[in-house]
């Protein structure tokens, strides 16, 4: 990895036309650098209002700055037609952590404590104690 590359851990969610929005988001994120996506899980809405969500996570190695990634994520949500507040979410992409090495990542304090719909997909691609959850909880995965 180049010294100028940063690893960004991102959480993706959608419950309004999720296939369309996930496909667009994954294609766009892939243009920013080397990316690894988790499986997509179908998880009920956190507050019990609204349709079930598609939830996924990714690790992105990119030469983009932290500020550029944050701005690009906001733009992606806007481009998807995201309306706030709403229980119909076209696309939600959150920056969970960033750093030079997975063993020394800085976690986004605005996202802590992490919700189950972030922990499950993130755990599939990054083994870290913060992503531990009750493994008896089983959620279906979207079939590719």
Secondary structure, 3 states (H helix, E strand, C coil): CCCCCEEEEEEEEECCCHHHHHHHHHHHHHCCEEEEECCCEEECCCCCCCCCEEEEEEEEEECCCHHHHHHHHHHHHHHCCCCCCCCCCCCEEEEEEEECCHHHCEECHHHCCCCHHHHHHHHHHCCCHHHCCCCCCCCCECCC
